[in-house]
Amino acid sequence: MLSLFPFSLQFGDEFCLRALDKPLARLLLGHANDTHLSIYGGSWTRFVSQRFDVLSEDLDEDSRRFFWDLGYIAYALFLQSNITGPPLAWDVAEQLQPLVYDDPVKLSNSRRTIIQDLSVDGEALYQLIPNVELFALAKIILNHDRVIGQSAFSILARIQVNFLHQRLLNENSATLQRRIYNDLDAVKLDGAGLLKSFLIFRAAIHTYHGFDRRAREDLESAAKLTGFQFVLTGRLGKRTKYQDRDLSQLVVLAKSDIDSQHTNEQGPVETINQNASQPQNLDLNDETLLESISFTKEEHSLPSQSDQSLSPSLASLDPSNQPALSPLDSIILLSYASSIINTAPVDGLAREGTLP
């Protein structure tokens, strides 16, 4: 997904602290003061929002770009500290809340107020979210019309922040959903390299909001752009140690288009490393089940009707030894699994059971 967005989602500590030490950032966060800027009154969100309204008046292009960078850095740091890791090596509150940092009670109350301010349509955030100041800062900046223009990357940044906000709430917010989909309709991208990443991103939003058909349509369109082929089919094989005959086993056959992974309109892209180290499977250690399905060799099985409808590249695959997929195609396949839901399961399978 890095081809879609202009920044990596991880920054060095020195880079982040240097950005937060810029004069505009110090004024915004209260490290420095100005007679025209608001004074802290108990709500950090309101304090920063009011200051940003003043500082963003008559922005030149460099200042506008700096604030855009600062908002996206805050968004990426929030993801890093809460989801992807590694933990941040510096104290977020010291940098973002200097006016209450020395008082633990005031700092705790300030964070509680931030979480309350981020409630939408009566839906609240989890009360113990670490480093919530980072997300609030990203939300303030990347939802401001003076910073976010009409470019696709600017609108995508706002979509990312609002979609993360939606996921942090206890229940979906109709207000946020409307904003997200209005922005999705406004995004215009040129080039297959950007479009396929955007389609995968939009499919994730559709899946989260329960629009599974739309999600699968986007994923199928993305697969066509990457040349990715996959199918859910059956293969004869044994699943248990004591089977005396082969039974049809459900299997996914998938293959990336290697040629399309080398170049596109945007230049070189990530290639597939067939020899890359992979996680080891955990042994089942079951008295009945085999460690993995033992598929019948092709020469001992008759081709089924489904085999005859497969493309030659998929029909020739060994289901027990399939080639590695490109990173983007792996995302498409996992996202497709996430978009499948059984509404009347016999064995309790539901959306949670199909998540990758």
C-alpha positions in Angstrom: 0.0 0.0 0.0 3.0 2.3 0.2 2.6 3.3 -3.5 -0.8 4.8 -2.6 0.4 7.0 0.1 3.4 9.4 0.1 4.8 8.4 3.4 6.0 5.2 5.1 4.1 4.5 8.2 7.2 4.6 10.4 9.5 7.5 11.1 12.7 7.8 13.1 12.6 9.4 16.5 15.0 12.1 15.5 12.8 13.0 12.5 9.6 13.2 14.6 11.2 15.3 17.4 12.7 17.6 14.8 9.3 18.2 13.3 7.7 18.8 16.6 10.4 21.3 17.5 9.6 23.5 14.5 8.4 27.0 15.4 4.9 26.5 14.0 4.5 23.2 15.9 5.7 24.8 19.1 3.2 27.5 18.8 0.4 25.1 18.0 1.1 22.8 20.9 1.7 25.5 23.5 5.5 25.3 23.9 5.6 28.9 22.8 3.0 31.6 23.0 1.6 34.5 21.1 -0.8 37.3 22.1 -3.2 36.3 19.2 -3.4 32.6 20.2 -5.9 31.1 22.7 -4.9 30.2 26.2 -5.4 26.6 27.6 -8.8 26.3 29.3 -9.0 22.6 30.2 -9.8 21.1 26.8 -6.7 20.2 24.9 -8.6 19.5 21.7 -10.4 22.9 21.8 -7.1 24.6 22.7 -5.2 23.2 19.7 -8.2 23.6 17.3 -8.5 27.3 18.1 -4.8 27.9 17.8 -4.7 26.0 14.5 -7.6 28.2 13.2 -5.4 31.2 13.8 -2.1 29.8 12.6 -3.7 28.4 9.4 -4.9 31.8 8.2 -3.1 33.0 5.0 -0.8 30.0 4.9 1.9 30.0 2.3 2.6 26.7 0.5 5.5 25.7 2.7 3.6 26.3 5.9 0.6 24.4 4.5 2.8 21.5 3.5 4.4 21.5 7.0 1.1 21.2 8.7 0.0 18.4 6.3 3.2 16.6 7.1 2.7 17.2 10.8 -0.8 15.8 10.7 0.2 12.7 8.8 3.2 12.1 11.1 0.9 12.2 14.1 -1.4 9.7 12.4 1.4 7.3 11.6 2.9 7.6 15.1 -0.5 6.8 16.6 -0.6 3.6 14.4 2.9 2.7 15.4 2.4 3.1 19.1 -1.0 1.3 19.2 -0.9 -1.3 16.3 2.2 -1.9 14.3 5.0 -1.2 16.9 7.7 -0.7 17.9 6.9 1.4 20.9 7.9 5.0 20.8 11.2 5.9 22.5 10.0 9.3 23.7 7.1 10.6 25.8 4.2 11.8 23.7 2.6 13.8 26.4 5.8 15.8 27.1 5.9 16.9 23.5 2.1 17.4 22.8 0.8 18.4 26.2 3.6 20.6 27.8 1.1 22.7 29.8 -0.2 19.8 31.9 2.7 17.3 31.6 4.1 18.0 35.0 0.8 17.4 36.8 -0.3 13.8 36.6 -3.9 14.6 37.6 -4.3 17.4 35.0 -2.7 15.2 32.4 -5.1 12.3 33.1 -8.1 14.7 33.1 -6.9 16.2 29.8 -6.7 12.8 28.1 -10.1 11.9 29.4 -11.4 15.1 27.9 -9.7 14.4 24.5 -11.5 11.0 24.4 -14.8 12.7 25.2 -14.2 15.3 22.4 -13.6 12.5 19.9 -17.0 11.0 20.5 -19.3 11.1 17.5 -23.1 10.5 17.3 -23.0 9.5 21.0 -20.4 6.7 20.3 -17.4 6.9 22.6 -13.8 5.7 22.2 -12.1 3.1 24.4 -11.1 5.0 27.5 -7.5 3.7 27.8 -6.2 4.3 24.3 -2.5 5.1 24.6 -1.2 8.4 23.1 -4.6 9.6 22.1 -3.2 13.1 21.7 -1.5 11.9 18.5 -4.7 10.9 16.9 -6.5 14.0 18.1 -3.8 16.2 16.5 -4.0 14.2 13.2 -7.8 14.6 13.2 -7.6 18.3 13.8 -5.1 19.0 11.0 -6.1 16.5 8.4 -9.8 17.5 8.5 -9.1 21.2 8.1 -10.1 22.7 4.8 -7.1 25.1 4.7 -4.7 22.1 4.8 -6.6 19.5 2.8 -7.0 20.6 -0.8 -8.6 18.8 -3.7 -5.6 16.5 -4.6 -6.2 12.8 -4.3 -3.4 12.3 -1.7 -4.8 15.0 0.6 -8.3 13.5 0.4 -6.9 10.0 1.0 -5.2 11.3 4.1 -8.5 12.6 5.5 -10.2 9.3 4.6 -7.5 7.3 6.5 -7.9 9.4 9.6 -11.7 9.3 9.5 -11.8 5.6 8.8 -9.5 4.9 11.8 -11.8 7.1 13.9 -14.7 5.0 12.8 -12.9 1.8 13.8 -12.0 3.3 17.2 -15.6 3.9 18.1 -17.7 1.3 19.9 -20.3 1.4 17.1 -20.4 2.8 13.6 -21.1 6.5 13.3 -23.4 7.5 10.4 -21.8 11.0 10.3 -18.3 9.5 9.8 -19.5 7.0 7.3 -21.1 9.8 5.2 -17.9 11.8 5.3 -15.8 8.8 4.3 -18.0 7.9 1.4 -18.3 11.5 0.2 -14.5 11.6 0.1 -14.2 8.3 -1.7 -16.4 9.6 -4.4 -14.2 12.6 -4.8 -10.9 10.7 -5.2 -9.7 10.6 -8.8 -6.5 8.6 -9.5 -4.6 8.1 -12.7 -2.5 5.0 -13.4 -3.0 1.4 -12.7 -0.3 1.3 -10.0 -2.2 3.8 -7.8 -5.7 2.6 -8.7 -5.2 -1.0 -7.7 -3.9 0.0 -4.2 -6.9 2.4 -3.9 -9.3 -0.4 -4.8 -8.0 -2.6 -2.1 -8.2 0.2 0.4 -11.8 1.0 -0.6 -12.7 -2.7 -0.4 -11.5 -2.7 3.3 -13.8 0.3 4.0 -16.7 -1.5 2.2 -16.1 -4.7 4.2 -16.0 -2.8 7.5 -19.3 -1.2 6.8 -20.9 -4.4 5.6 -21.0 -3.7 1.9 -19.6 -7.1 1.0 -20.7 -7.1 -2.7 -19.0 -3.8 -3.3 -15.9 -5.0 -1.6 -15.7 -8.1 -3.8 -16.2 -6.0 -6.9 -13.3 -3.8 -6.0 -11.1 -6.7 -5.2 -11.9 -8.4 -8.5 -11.1 -5.2 -10.3 -7.8 -4.9 -8.4 -6.9 -8.5 -9.2 -7.5 -7.8 -12.9 -5.1 -4.9 -12.7 -2.4 -6.9 -11.1 -2.9 -10.0 -13.3 -3.7 -12.0 -10.1 -5.6 -15.3 -10.6 -7.2 -17.3 -7.8 -10.1 -19.7 -7.4 -11.8 -21.6 -4.7 -12.1 -25.2 -5.8 -11.8 -28.8 -4.7 -9.0 -31.4 -4.9 -9.0 -35.1 -3.9 -7.0 -35.8 -0.8 -6.9 -37.2 2.7 -7.4 -35.1 5.9 -7.1 -37.9 8.5 -4.6 -40.6 9.1 -7.1 -43.4 8.8 -8.9 -42.4 5.6 -9.0 -45.3 3.2 -10.2 -43.3 0.2 -9.7 -39.8 -1.1 -12.4 -37.2 -0.6 -12.8 -33.7 -2.1 -10.9 -31.1 -0.1 -11.6 -27.3 -0.3 -8.5 -25.5 -1.6 -7.6 -22.1 -2.9 -5.4 -22.0 -6.0 -3.6 -18.7 -6.5 -0.9 -17.4 -8.7 0.6 -13.9 -9.2 1.4 -12.5 -12.6 5.2 -12.2 -12.2 5.7 -10.1 -15.4 3.2 -7.4 -14.2 5.0 -7.1 -10.9 8.3 -5.9 -12.3 7.2 -2.6 -13.9 4.2 -0.4 -14.4 3.5 3.2 -15.1 5.0 4.2 -11.8 8.4 2.4 -12.4 9.9 -0.6 -10.6 7.8 -2.2 -7.9 8.3 -4.9 -5.2 9.2 -8.3 -6.7 8.3 -11.7 -5.4 11.0 -13.5 -3.4 10.2 -17.2 -3.6 13.0 -18.0 -1.1 12.0 -15.5 1.6 11.8 -16.9 5.1 8.3 -17.7 6.2 6.6 -18.4 9.6 6.7 -22.0 10.6 3.5 -23.9 10.9 2.5 -25.1 14.4 2.2 -28.8 14.6 -1.3 -30.1 15.3 0.0 -33.1 17.3 -3.5 -34.7 16.7 -4.0 -38.5 16.9 -6.5 -38.3 13.9 -5.7 -35.3 11.7 -2.7 -35.1 9.4 -0.4 -32.2 9.9 -1.5 -31.0 6.4 -3.9 -32.3 3.7 -2.4 -35.1 1.6 -3.5 -34.3 -1.9 -3.8 -37.1 -4.5 -1.1 -36.8 -7.1 -2.5 -35.5 -10.4 -1.6 -38.6 -12.4 -3.7 -40.8 -10.1 -6.9 -38.6 -10.3 -9.3 -37.9 -13.0 -9.9 -34.2 -14.0 -13.1 -32.9 -12.6 -15.6 -30.6 -14.4 -14.2 -27.7 -12.3 -10.7 -28.5 -13.4 -11.7 -28.1 -17.0 -12.9 -24.6 -16.4 -9.7 -23.5 -14.8 -7.1 -21.5 -16.6 -4.0 -23.5 -17.6 -1.8 -21.6 -15.1 -4.1 -22.5 -12.1 -4.8 -26.1 -13.3 -1.1 -26.8 -13.3 -0.5 -25.8 -9.7 0.3 -28.3 -7.0 -2.1 -27.4 -4.2 0.4 -28.5 -1.5 3.3 -26.5 -3.0 2.0 -23.3 -4.5 4.3 -20.4 -5.5 4.6 -17.3 -3.2 2.3 -14.4 -4.0 3.3 -10.8 -4.4 2.5 -8.7 -1.3 -0.3 -6.8 -3.1 -1.9 -10.1 -4.3 -1.6 -11.5 -0.8 -3.6 -8.5 0.5 -6.3 -9.1 -2.2 -6.7 -12.7 -1.2 -6.9 -12.0 2.5 -9.3 -9.1 1.9 -11.5 -11.4 -0.2 -11.7 -13.8 2.7 -12.7 -10.9 4.9 -15.5 -9.9 2.6 -17.2 -13.4 2.8 -19.8 -13.9 5.5 -22.1 -16.9 6.1 -25.5 -15.5 7.2 -26.9 -18.9 8.1 -24.0 -21.0 9.3 -24.4 -24.7 10.2 -21.3 -25.0 12.3 -21.1 -21.5 13.8 -18.9 -19.9 11.0 -19.5 -16.2 10.9 -17.5 -13.1 9.8 -15.1 -13.6 12.7 -14.3 -17.0 11.4 -13.4 -15.7 8.0 -11.0 -12.9 9.1 -7.4 -13.5 7.9 
